[in-house]
Amino acid sequence: MELRLTEIFHSLQGESRTVGCPTVFVRLTGCPQRCVWCDTEYAFSGGEKWTLAAIREQVAAHGAHYVTVTGGEPLAQPNCLPLLTALCDDGYQVSLETGGAMDIAGVDERVSVVMDLKAPGSGEQHNNRLENIPLLKAHHQVKFVLADRKDYDWARFMLDQHQLHKRVSDVLFSPVQDGLA
């Protein structure tokens, strides 16, 4: 079983509820979306094929308790689901950063999904898979990346319309660099 991988690295988590915690990041290659403000375009293509066993070995070598699987869009690779389960089985606290356009139904229940609902300023709002919202669990998180006031107003509307603050543990608002004042 293989996955296309852009990088594995160890750093402090800069977002979500584990901000500040030492975390191993597994960045999978590929993304079907093209957000205007994307900061990881280098993960759209390329990468190298890694076996599931090699990824697990590399994650273990870093010695962190937290693992974040990110991209690109991790769920664009079907073998992402077995990777998430394997990392949970290995005893890690695992989070999945997903853009919200791919189905989350198959994600292991132990994984903390961080779903980034795309606001209008992203250029990808039309790809939000709203069918994912009822699948969100209490230990999941929803993130909105905001470029301007219109994005903020849209995020507040989505928050209220779908009662997201009652559905997930954390709702995160993150400004685009140089976007919000």
N, CA and C atoms as an extended XYZ file, in Angstrom:
543
Properties=species:S:1:pos:R:3:atomname:S:1:resname:S:1:resid:I:1 pbc="F F F"
N         0.859       -1.173        0.000 N   MET     1
C         0.000        0.000        0.000 CA  MET     1
C         0.904        1.234        0.000 C   MET     1
N         0.665        2.139       -0.959 N   GLU     2
C         1.507        3.327       -1.096 CA  GLU     2
C         0.678        4.607       -1.077 C   GLU     2
N         1.354        5.670       -0.676 N   LEU     3
C         0.780        7.015       -0.729 CA  LEU     3
C         1.829        7.939       -1.335 C   LEU     3
N         1.364        8.974       -2.018 N   ARG     4
C         2.280        9.983       -2.545 CA  ARG     4
C         2.442       11.044       -1.464 C   ARG     4
N         3.700       11.258       -1.080 N   LEU     5
C         4.027       12.081        0.075 CA  LEU     5
C         4.927       13.240       -0.341 C   LEU     5
N         4.584       14.440        0.120 N   THR     6
C         5.415       15.616       -0.127 CA  THR     6
C         6.484       15.747        0.944 C   THR     6
N         6.107       15.561        2.204 N   GLU     7
C         7.087       15.696        3.285 CA  GLU     7
C         6.531       15.146        4.591 C   GLU     7
N         7.460       14.792        5.468 N   ILE     8
C         7.165       14.491        6.869 CA  ILE     8
C         8.118       15.355        7.677 C   ILE     8
N         7.565       16.099        8.626 N   PHE     9
C         8.430       16.947        9.439 CA  PHE     9
C         7.860       17.088       10.846 C   PHE     9
N         8.701       17.510       11.750 N   HIS    10
C         8.349       17.694       13.153 CA  HIS    10
C         8.384       19.180       13.456 C   HIS    10
N         7.333       19.692       14.060 N   SER    11
C         7.264       21.115       14.396 CA  SER    11
C         6.251       21.292       15.525 C   SER    11
N         6.055       22.528       15.927 N   LEU    12
C         4.978       22.842       16.859 CA  LEU    12
C         3.713       23.087       16.056 C   LEU    12
N         2.606       22.555       16.533 N   GLN    13
C         1.323       22.786       15.865 CA  GLN    13
C         0.999       24.274       15.953 C   GLN    13
N         0.659       24.869       14.822 N   GLY    14
C         0.361       26.300       14.787 CA  GLY    14
C        -1.118       26.611       14.723 C   GLY    14
N        -1.949       25.586       14.585 N   GLU    15
C        -3.393       25.777       14.462 CA  GLU    15
C        -4.099       24.703       15.284 C   GLU    15
N        -5.377       24.815       15.399 N   SER    16
C        -6.268       23.840       16.037 CA  SER    16
C        -6.081       23.786       17.548 C   SER    16
N        -6.760       22.833       18.180 N   ARG    17
C        -6.779       22.790       19.644 CA  ARG    17
C        -5.445       22.363       20.237 C   ARG    17
N        -4.562       21.792       19.434 N   THR    18
C        -3.259       21.369       19.955 CA  THR    18
C        -2.160       22.382       19.620 C   THR    18
N        -2.545       23.623       19.393 N   VAL    19
C        -1.563       24.664       19.078 CA  VAL    19
C        -0.469       24.672       20.146 C   VAL    19
N         0.771       24.735       19.693 N   GLY    20
C         1.914       24.747       20.593 CA  GLY    20
C         2.465       23.379       20.941 C   GLY    20
N         1.759       22.317       20.592 N   CYS    21
C         2.214       20.960       20.918 CA  CYS    21
C         3.170       20.432       19.845 C   CYS    21
N         4.245       19.745       20.261 N   PRO    22
C         5.111       19.088       19.277 CA  PRO    22
C         4.291       18.084       18.467 C   PRO    22
N         4.406       18.175       17.155 N   THR    23
C         3.557       17.394       16.249 CA  THR    23
C         4.377       16.919       15.057 C   THR    23
N         4.104       15.706       14.603 N   VAL    24
C         4.659       15.228       13.342 CA  VAL    24
C         3.619       15.508       12.268 C   VAL    24
N         4.039       16.190       11.217 N   PHE    25
C         3.158       16.505       10.099 CA  PHE    25
C         3.472       15.571        8.943 C   PHE    25
N         2.440       14.904        8.438 N   VAL    26
C         2.552       14.045        7.267 CA  VAL    26
C         1.785       14.756        6.161 C   VAL    26
N         2.543       15.342        5.209 N   ARG    27
C         1.908       16.123        4.140 CA  ARG    27
C         1.801       15.261        2.881 C   ARG    27
N         0.564       14.849        2.576 N   LEU    28
C         0.317       14.069        1.371 CA  LEU    28
C         0.247       14.994        0.159 C   LEU    28
N         0.563       14.436       -0.992 N   THR    29
C         0.624       15.197       -2.240 CA  THR    29
C        -0.721       15.170       -2.954 C   THR    29
N        -1.055       16.290       -3.587 N   GLY    30
C        -2.239       16.383       -4.426 CA  GLY    30
C        -3.369       17.132       -3.759 C   GLY    30
N        -4.079       17.910       -4.566 N   CYS    31
C        -5.251       18.630       -4.082 CA  CYS    31
C        -6.124       18.999       -5.274 C   CYS    31
N        -7.410       18.657       -5.225 N   PRO    32
C        -8.305       19.021       -6.323 CA  PRO    32
C        -8.751       20.479       -6.277 C   PRO    32
N        -8.493       21.171       -5.173 N   GLN    33
C        -8.920       22.563       -5.040 CA  GLN    33
C        -7.752       23.503       -5.340 C   GLN    33
N        -8.073       24.733       -5.642 N   ARG    34
C        -7.058       25.751       -5.919 CA  ARG    34
C        -7.451       27.042       -5.207 C   ARG    34
N        -7.364       27.028       -3.901 N   CYS    35
C        -7.707       28.213       -3.112 CA  CYS    35
C        -6.787       29.370       -3.495 C   CYS    35
N        -7.368       30.535       -3.642 N   VAL    36
C        -6.640       31.725       -4.076 CA  VAL    36
C        -5.444       31.997       -3.175 C   VAL    36
N        -5.592       31.794       -1.881 N   TRP    37
C        -4.570       32.150       -0.904 CA  TRP    37
C        -3.737       30.961       -0.433 C   TRP    37
N        -3.779       29.844       -1.131 N   CYS    38
C        -3.108       28.620       -0.680 CA  CYS    38
C        -1.631       28.882       -0.355 C   CYS    38
N        -1.190       28.342        0.786 N   ASP    39
C         0.214       28.496        1.183 CA  ASP    39
C         1.018       27.206        1.006 C   ASP    39
N         0.415       26.201        0.367 N   THR    40
C         1.129       24.936        0.153 CA  THR    40
C         0.988       24.448       -1.287 C   THR    40
N         1.103       25.357       -2.233 N   GLU    41
C         0.999       24.970       -3.643 CA  GLU    41
C         2.047       23.929       -4.026 C   GLU    41
N         3.165       23.913       -3.310 N   TYR    42
C         4.216       22.938       -3.603 CA  TYR    42
C         3.746       21.499       -3.381 C   TYR    42
N         2.631       21.311       -2.695 N   ALA    43
C         2.106       19.965       -2.441 CA  ALA    43
C         1.072       19.534       -3.482 C   ALA    43
N         0.817       20.365       -4.486 N   PHE    44
C        -0.182       20.017       -5.507 CA  PHE    44
C         0.251       18.810       -6.340 C   PHE    44
N         1.530       18.700       -6.616 N   SER    45
C         2.009       17.626       -7.487 CA  SER    45
C         3.405       17.206       -7.044 C   SER    45
N         3.910       16.185       -7.701 N   GLY    46
C         5.245       15.688       -7.359 CA  GLY    46
C         5.176       14.729       -6.203 C   GLY    46
N         6.012       14.962       -5.223 N   GLY    47
C         6.073       14.058       -4.086 CA  GLY    47
C         6.727       12.744       -4.466 C   GLY    47
N         6.810       11.867       -3.500 N   GLU    48
C         7.394       10.542       -3.710 CA  GLU    48
C         6.452        9.491       -3.154 C   GLU    48
N         6.497        8.309       -3.755 N   LYS    49
C         5.684        7.203       -3.251 CA  LYS    49
C         6.352        6.602       -2.021 C   LYS    49
N         5.554        6.478       -0.963 N   TRP    50
C         6.006        5.869        0.287 CA  TRP    50
C         5.056        4.736        0.639 C   TRP    50
N         5.602        3.690        1.220 N   THR    51
C         4.736        2.628        1.730 CA  THR    51
C         4.169        3.065        3.076 C   THR    51
N         3.075        2.460        3.438 N   LEU    52
C         2.467        2.734        4.740 CA  LEU    52
C         3.463        2.420        5.860 C   LEU    52
N         4.181        1.322        5.724 N   ALA    53
C         5.161        0.933        6.745 CA  ALA    53
C         6.267        1.977        6.877 C   ALA    53
N         6.750        2.517        5.760 N   ALA    54
C         7.819        3.522        5.799 CA  ALA    54
C         7.334        4.819        6.447 C   ALA    54
N         6.097        5.199        6.173 N   ILE    55
C         5.535        6.403        6.802 CA  ILE    55
C         5.446        6.200        8.310 C   ILE    55
N         4.940        5.059        8.723 N   ARG    56
C         4.807        4.772       10.157 CA  ARG    56
C         6.172        4.774       10.847 C   ARG    56
N         7.163        4.221       10.187 N   GLU    57
C         8.516        4.188       10.748 CA  GLU    57
C         9.077        5.604       10.900 C   GLU    57
N         8.874        6.430        9.893 N   GLN    58
C         9.376        7.807        9.942 CA  GLN    58
C         8.652        8.618       11.017 C   GLN    58
N         7.344        8.438       11.139 N   VAL    59
C         6.582        9.128       12.186 CA  VAL    59
C         7.115        8.721       13.560 C   VAL    59
N         7.336        7.435       13.762 N   ALA    60
C         7.830        6.940       15.052 CA  ALA    60
C         9.202        7.524       15.389 C   ALA    60
N        10.030        7.736       14.383 N   ALA    61
C        11.379        8.261       14.607 CA  ALA    61
C        11.356        9.671       15.189 C   ALA    61
N        10.280       10.402       14.972 N   HIS    62
C        10.185       11.777       15.478 CA  HIS    62
C         9.799       11.835       16.954 C   HIS    62
N         9.164       10.801       17.473 N   GLY    63
C         8.888       10.719       18.899 CA  GLY    63
C         7.810       11.634       19.445 C   GLY    63
N         6.960       12.170       18.619 N   ALA    64
C         5.876       13.042       19.099 CA  ALA    64
C         4.607       12.226       19.339 C   ALA    64
N         3.756       12.724       20.218 N   HIS    65
C         2.487       12.057       20.529 CA  HIS    65
C         1.390       12.449       19.529 C   HIS    65
N         1.524       13.635       18.941 N   TYR    66
C         0.518       14.148       18.011 CA  TYR    66
C         0.992       13.993       16.572 C   TYR    66
N         0.068       13.584       15.702 N   VAL    67
C         0.349       13.483       14.271 CA  VAL    67
C        -0.772       14.190       13.531 C   VAL    67
N        -0.400       15.061       12.600 N   THR    68
C        -1.370       15.726       11.736 CA  THR    68
C        -1.131       15.275       10.305 C   THR    68
N        -2.161       14.721        9.684 N   VAL    69
C        -2.106       14.356        8.270 CA  VAL    69
C        -2.747       15.502        7.513 C   VAL    69
N        -1.992       16.078        6.596 N   THR    70
C        -2.412       17.280        5.897 CA  THR    70
C        -2.029       17.166        4.427 C   THR    70
N        -2.186       18.233        3.695 N   GLY    71
C        -1.848       18.220        2.278 CA  GLY    71
C        -1.470       19.606        1.820 C   GLY    71
N        -1.825       19.836        0.619 N   GLY    72
C        -2.794       19.284       -0.289 CA  GLY    72
C        -4.101       18.896        0.421 C   GLY    72
N        -4.736       17.942       -0.202 N   GLU    73
C        -5.965       17.357        0.348 CA  GLU    73
C        -5.709       15.873        0.577 C   GLU    73
N        -5.484       15.468        1.825 N   PRO    74
C        -5.156       14.068        2.103 CA  PRO    74
C        -6.192       13.073        1.590 C   PRO    74
N        -7.468       13.413        1.706 N   LEU    75
C        -8.519       12.464        1.321 CA  LEU    75
C        -8.611       12.253       -0.187 C   LEU    75
N        -7.852       13.005       -0.968 N   ALA    76
C        -7.806       12.773       -2.413 CA  ALA    76
C        -7.071       11.469       -2.727 C   ALA    76
N        -6.336       10.952       -1.753 N   GLN    77
C        -5.660        9.663       -1.916 CA  GLN    77
C        -6.431        8.602       -1.126 C   GLN    77
N        -6.965        7.597       -1.799 N   PRO    78
C        -7.757        6.576       -1.099 CA  PRO    78
C        -7.017        5.899        0.050 C   PRO    78
N        -5.702        5.761       -0.056 N   ASN    79
C        -4.944        5.095        1.005 CA  ASN    79
C        -4.717        5.980        2.222 C   ASN    79
N        -5.245        7.189        2.193 N   CYS    80
C        -5.193        8.040        3.379 CA  CYS    80
C        -5.981        7.404        4.524 C   CYS    80
N        -7.106        6.798        4.221 N   LEU    81
C        -7.945        6.212        5.277 CA  LEU    81
C        -7.217        5.110        6.042 C   LEU    81
N        -6.568        4.147        5.362 N   PRO    82
C        -5.796        3.149        6.115 CA  PRO    82
C        -4.622        3.765        6.885 C   PRO    82
N        -4.028        4.833        6.350 N   LEU    83
C        -2.948        5.517        7.070 CA  LEU    83
C        -3.465        6.080        8.389 C   LEU    83
N        -4.600        6.756        8.350 N   LEU    84
C        -5.174        7.337        9.566 CA  LEU    84
C        -5.435        6.259       10.616 C   LEU    84
N        -6.027        5.159       10.194 N   THR    85
C        -6.324        4.058       11.112 CA  THR    85
C        -5.044        3.469       11.693 C   THR    85
N        -4.040        3.275       10.847 N   ALA    86
C        -2.770        2.711       11.321 CA  ALA    86
C        -2.112        3.620       12.352 C   ALA    86
N        -2.127        4.927       12.108 N   LEU    87
C        -1.527        5.863       13.061 CA  LEU    87
C        -2.276        5.848       14.396 C   LEU    87
N        -3.602        5.746       14.337 N   CYS    88
C        -4.386        5.617       15.577 CA  CYS    88
C        -4.037        4.314       16.290 C   CYS    88
N        -3.944        3.220       15.527 N   ASP    89
C        -3.586        1.924       16.113 CA  ASP    89
C        -2.208        1.970       16.773 C   ASP    89
N        -1.322        2.819       16.243 N   ASP    90
C         0.026        2.961       16.803 CA  ASP    90
C         0.036        3.802       18.077 C   ASP    90
N        -1.122        4.345       18.467 N   GLY    91
C        -1.227        5.062       19.727 CA  GLY    91
C        -1.092        6.572       19.648 C   GLY    91
N        -1.037        7.117       18.446 N   TYR    92
C        -0.921        8.572       18.302 CA  TYR    92
C        -2.280        9.247       18.415 C   TYR    92
N        -2.267       10.505       18.834 N   GLN    93
C        -3.445       11.355       18.685 CA  GLN    93
C        -3.339       11.935       17.287 C   GLN    93
N        -4.300       11.614       16.444 N   VAL    94
C        -4.217       11.931       15.021 CA  VAL    94
C        -5.272       12.955       14.649 C   VAL    94
N        -4.839       13.961       13.902 N   SER    95
C        -5.791       14.907       13.318 CA  SER    95
C        -5.628       14.880       11.805 C   SER    95
N        -6.712       15.172       11.130 N   LEU    96
C        -6.759       15.224        9.672 CA  LEU    96
C        -7.192       16.616        9.270 C   LEU    96
N        -6.350       17.316        8.524 N   GLU    97
C        -6.727       18.619        7.991 CA  GLU    97
C        -7.261       18.399        6.583 C   GLU    97
N        -8.551       18.661        6.416 N   THR    98
C        -9.202       18.436        5.135 CA  THR    98
C        -9.927       19.692        4.684 C   THR    98
N        -9.964       19.894        3.377 N   GLY    99
C       -10.580       21.088        2.806 CA  GLY    99
C       -12.094       21.054        2.742 C   GLY    99
N       -12.715       19.978        3.136 N   GLY   100
C       -14.171       19.926        3.188 CA  GLY   100
C       -14.860       19.560        1.886 C   GLY   100
N       -14.092       19.267        0.835 N   ALA   101
C       -14.696       18.912       -0.451 CA  ALA   101
C       -14.786       17.402       -0.662 C   ALA   101
N       -14.113       16.639        0.194 N   MET   102
C       -14.085       15.187        0.065 CA  MET   102
C       -14.913       14.568        1.195 C   MET   102
N       -15.467       13.399        0.925 N   ASP   103
C       -16.306       12.686        1.888 CA  ASP   103
C       -15.484       12.258        3.108 C   ASP   103
N       -15.957       12.584        4.302 N   ILE   104
C       -15.265       12.190        5.537 CA  ILE   104
C       -15.883       10.950        6.186 C   ILE   104
N       -16.870       10.336        5.535 N   ALA   105
C       -17.597        9.211        6.145 CA  ALA   105
C       -16.679        8.059        6.537 C   ALA   105
N       -15.622        7.799        5.784 N   GLY   106
C       -14.754        6.658        6.055 CA  GLY   106
C       -13.621        6.923        7.024 C   GLY   106
N       -13.542        8.136        7.562 N   VAL   107
C       -12.449        8.484        8.472 CA  VAL   107
C       -12.643        7.767        9.811 C   VAL   107
N       -11.580        7.165       10.306 N   ASP   108
C       -11.596        6.460       11.588 CA  ASP   108
C       -12.176        7.366       12.672 C   ASP   108
N       -13.039        6.822       13.502 N   GLU   109
C       -13.723        7.585       14.557 CA  GLU   109
C       -12.758        8.229       15.550 C   GLU   109
N       -11.563        7.679       15.676 N   ARG   110
C       -10.589        8.201       16.643 CA  ARG   110
C        -9.869        9.455       16.153 C   ARG   110
N        -9.970        9.738       14.876 N   VAL   111
C        -9.276       10.878       14.272 CA  VAL   111
C       -10.048       12.161       14.548 C   VAL   111
N        -9.328       13.213       14.879 N   SER   112
C        -9.937       14.540       15.009 CA  SER   112
C        -9.899       15.212       13.641 C   SER   112
N       -11.049       15.292       13.009 N   VAL   113
C       -11.151       15.949       11.703 CA  VAL   113
C       -11.147       17.458       11.920 C   VAL   113
N       -10.285       18.149       11.184 N   VAL   114
C       -10.276       19.610       11.155 CA  VAL   114
C       -10.731       19.984        9.752 C   VAL   114
N       -12.029       20.305        9.626 N   MET   115
C       -12.613       20.572        8.317 CA  MET   115
C       -12.593       22.065        8.033 C   MET   115
N       -11.909       22.421        6.964 N   ASP   116
C       -11.758       23.805        6.530 CA  ASP   116
C       -12.856       24.111        5.512 C   ASP   116
N       -13.945       24.685        5.982 N   LEU   117
C       -15.012       25.079        5.061 CA  LEU   117
C       -14.541       26.295        4.275 C   LEU   117
N       -14.611       26.206        2.970 N   LYS   118
C       -14.058       27.242        2.103 CA  LYS   118
C       -15.016       28.420        1.972 C   LYS   118
N       -14.534       29.582        2.400 N   ALA   119
C       -15.302       30.830        2.312 CA  ALA   119
C       -15.241       31.380        0.887 C   ALA   119
N       -16.109       32.336        0.553 N   PRO   120
C       -16.141       32.876       -0.813 CA  PRO   120
C       -14.788       33.373       -1.318 C   PRO   120
N       -13.995       34.007       -0.452 N   GLY   121
C       -12.710       34.550       -0.880 CA  GLY   121
C       -11.701       33.514       -1.323 C   GLY   121
N       -11.950       32.253       -1.007 N   SER   122
C       -11.033       31.176       -1.401 CA  SER   122
C       -11.148       30.849       -2.884 C   SER   122
N       -12.307       31.171       -3.480 N   GLY   123
C       -12.572       30.761       -4.852 CA  GLY   123
C       -13.038       29.318       -4.956 C   GLY   123
N       -13.197       28.641       -3.832 N   GLU   124
C       -13.568       27.219       -3.820 CA  GLU   124
C       -14.835       26.933       -3.017 C   GLU   124
N       -15.576       27.962       -2.674 N   GLN   125
C       -16.789       27.788       -1.869 CA  GLN   125
C       -17.745       26.786       -2.510 C   GLN   125
N       -17.821       26.782       -3.826 N   HIS   126
C       -18.750       25.896       -4.540 CA  HIS   126
C       -18.411       24.413       -4.350 C   HIS   126
N       -17.215       24.106       -3.868 N   ASN   127
C       -16.818       22.712       -3.665 CA  ASN   127
C       -17.037       22.205       -2.243 C   ASN   127
N       -17.541       23.055       -1.349 N   ASN   128
C       -17.826       22.576        0.006 CA  ASN   128
C       -18.823       21.427       -0.058 C   ASN   128
N       -18.478       20.331        0.561 N   ARG   129
C       -19.370       19.164        0.613 CA  ARG   129
C       -20.186       19.277        1.899 C   ARG   129
N       -21.328       19.933        1.786 N   LEU   130
C       -22.146       20.191        2.972 CA  LEU   130
C       -22.714       18.908        3.573 C   LEU   130
N       -22.703       17.827        2.800 N   GLU   131
C       -23.132       16.524        3.328 CA  GLU   131
C       -22.210       16.046        4.450 C   GLU   131
N       -21.014       16.635        4.547 N   ASN   132
C       -20.098       16.275        5.635 CA  ASN   132
C       -20.539       16.834        6.984 C   ASN   132
N       -21.285       17.917        6.976 N   ILE   133
C       -21.618       18.589        8.238 CA  ILE   133
C       -22.335       17.660        9.220 C   ILE   133
N       -23.346       16.890        8.800 N   PRO   134
C       -23.980       15.978        9.762 CA  PRO   134
C       -23.050       14.862       10.252 C   PRO   134
N       -21.936       14.638        9.553 N   LEU   135
C       -20.985       13.599        9.944 CA  LEU   135
C       -19.982       14.081       10.992 C   LEU   135
N       -19.955       15.384       11.237 N   LEU   136
C       -19.018       15.937       12.212 CA  LEU   136
C       -19.363       15.461       13.616 C   LEU   136
N       -18.329       15.171       14.390 N   LYS   137
C       -18.479       14.670       15.761 CA  LYS   137
C       -18.016       15.727       16.756 C   LYS   137
N       -18.315       15.497       18.013 N   ALA   138
C       -17.973       16.460       19.061 CA  ALA   138
C       -16.472       16.712       19.166 C   ALA   138
N       -15.633       15.730       18.841 N   HIS   139
C       -14.182       15.919       18.945 CA  HIS   139
C       -13.565       16.486       17.664 C   HIS   139
N       -14.386       16.791       16.685 N   HIS   140
C       -13.906       17.399       15.443 CA  HIS   140
C       -13.830       18.913       15.591 C   HIS   140
N       -13.257       19.558       14.578 N   GLN   141
C       -13.118       21.009       14.558 CA  GLN   141
C       -13.488       21.521       13.168 C   GLN   141
N       -13.967       22.737       13.123 N   VAL   142
C       -14.253       23.397       11.844 CA  VAL   142
C       -13.416       24.661       11.789 C   VAL   142
N       -12.810       24.876       10.635 N   LYS   143
C       -11.953       26.045       10.445 CA  LYS   143
C       -12.476       26.860        9.269 C   LYS   143
N       -12.422       28.160        9.419 N   PHE   144
C       -12.743       29.090        8.340 CA  PHE   144
C       -11.521       29.973        8.117 C   PHE   144
N       -10.979       29.974        6.913 N   VAL   145
C        -9.901       30.899        6.564 CA  VAL   145
C       -10.562       32.114        5.927 C   VAL   145
N       -10.295       33.282        6.501 N   LEU   146
C       -11.024       34.498        6.139 CA  LEU   146
C       -10.115       35.510        5.458 C   LEU   146
N       -10.543       35.963        4.276 N   ALA   147
C        -9.770       36.960        3.528 CA  ALA   147
C       -10.298       38.373        3.733 C   ALA   147
N       -11.595       38.486        4.077 N   ASP   148
C       -12.192       39.820        4.196 CA  ASP   148
C       -13.479       39.742        5.015 C   ASP   148
N       -14.152       40.854        5.136 N   ARG   149
C       -15.390       40.916        5.929 CA  ARG   149
C       -16.481       40.019        5.339 C   ARG   149
N       -16.538       39.926        4.016 N   LYS   150
C       -17.532       39.061        3.373 CA  LYS   150
C       -17.326       37.602        3.815 C   LYS   150
N       -16.075       37.168        3.879 N   ASP   151
C       -15.786       35.812        4.352 CA  ASP   151
C       -16.216       35.637        5.806 C   ASP   151
N       -15.942       36.634        6.628 N   TYR   152
C       -16.332       36.573        8.037 CA  TYR   152
C       -17.851       36.462        8.176 C   TYR   152
N       -18.579       37.307        7.442 N   ASP   153
C       -20.042       37.270        7.507 CA  ASP   153
C       -20.569       35.918        7.036 C   ASP   153
N       -19.973       35.372        5.985 N   TRP   154
C       -20.377       34.057        5.477 CA  TRP   154
C       -20.108       32.978        6.538 C   TRP   154
N       -18.951       33.051        7.175 N   ALA   155
C       -18.608       32.068        8.204 CA  ALA   155
C       -19.592       32.133        9.371 C   ALA   155
N       -19.940       33.323        9.788 N   ARG   156
C       -20.925       33.476       10.872 CA  ARG   156
C       -22.280       32.904       10.457 C   ARG   156
N       -22.677       33.135        9.203 N   PHE   157
C       -23.921       32.578        8.683 CA  PHE   157
C       -23.878       31.046        8.732 C   PHE   157
N       -22.778       30.454        8.260 N   MET   158
C       -22.645       28.994        8.260 CA  MET   158
C       -22.642       28.447        9.693 C   MET   158
N       -21.977       29.149       10.563 N   LEU   159
C       -21.920       28.766       11.972 CA  LEU   159
C       -23.325       28.692       12.561 C   LEU   159
N       -24.123       29.726       12.300 N   ASP   160
C       -25.486       29.778       12.823 CA  ASP   160
C       -26.416       28.809       12.104 C   ASP   160
N       -26.359       28.792       10.772 N   GLN   161
C       -27.266       27.947        9.992 CA  GLN   161
C       -27.105       26.466       10.330 C   GLN   161
N       -25.867       26.032       10.538 N   HIS   162
C       -25.602       24.609       10.776 CA  HIS   162
C       -25.294       24.298       12.241 C   HIS   162
N       -25.439       25.311       13.109 N   GLN   163
C       -25.198       25.123       14.545 CA  GLN   163
C       -23.848       24.433       14.792 C   GLN   163
N       -22.838       24.888       14.073 N   LEU   164
C       -21.528       24.248       14.145 CA  LEU   164
C       -20.928       24.308       15.542 C   LEU   164
N       -21.168       25.382       16.254 N   HIS   165
C       -20.635       25.528       17.612 CA  HIS   165
C       -21.222       24.500       18.577 C   HIS   165
N       -22.348       23.896       18.227 N   LYS   166
C       -22.952       22.849       19.052 CA  LYS   166
C       -22.552       21.453       18.564 C   LYS   166
N       -22.030       21.383       17.365 N   ARG   167
C       -21.722       20.105       16.724 CA  ARG   167
C       -20.275       19.655       16.968 C   ARG   167
N       -19.336       20.608       17.011 N   VAL   168
C       -17.912       20.288       17.124 CA  VAL   168
C       -17.312       20.946       18.366 C   VAL   168
N       -16.120       20.503       18.735 N   SER   169
C       -15.477       21.036       19.944 CA  SER   169
C       -14.933       22.439       19.741 C   SER   169
N       -14.461       22.735       18.549 N   ASP   170
C       -13.828       24.026       18.298 CA  ASP   170
C       -14.206       24.545       16.919 C   ASP   170
N       -14.469       25.843       16.854 N   VAL   171
C       -14.653       26.547       15.582 CA  VAL   171
C       -13.538       27.578       15.516 C   VAL   171
N       -12.740       27.492       14.470 N   LEU   172
C       -11.550       28.318       14.336 CA  LEU   172
C       -11.710       29.314       13.196 C   LEU   172
N       -11.390       30.564       13.458 N   PHE   173
C       -11.353       31.595       12.424 CA  PHE   173
C        -9.887       31.957       12.229 C   PHE   173
N        -9.402       31.829       11.018 N   SER   174
C        -7.995       32.073       10.727 CA  SER   174
C        -7.889       33.092        9.597 C   SER   174
N        -7.208       34.213        9.825 N   PRO   175
C        -7.108       35.226        8.775 CA  PRO   175
C        -6.073       34.860        7.716 C   PRO   175
N        -6.366       35.221        6.474 N   VAL   176
C        -5.392       35.113        5.396 CA  VAL   176
C        -4.315       36.161        5.653 C   VAL   176
N        -3.067       35.786        5.433 N   GLN   177
C        -1.985       36.754        5.616 CA  GLN   177
C        -2.229       37.966        4.725 C   GLN   177
N        -2.150       39.146        5.304 N   ASP   178
C        -2.372       40.420        4.613 CA  ASP   178
C        -3.800       40.579        4.103 C   ASP   178
N        -4.745       39.745        4.588 N   GLY   179
C        -6.102       39.805        4.077 CA  GLY   179
C        -7.082       40.551        4.956 C   GLY   179
N        -7.031       40.326        6.248 N   LEU   180
C        -7.972       40.954        7.169 CA  LEU   180
C        -7.272       42.048        7.959 C   LEU   180
N        -7.982       43.127        8.170 N   ALA   181
C        -7.414       44.213        8.978 CA  ALA   181
C        -8.346       44.511       10.131 C   ALA   181
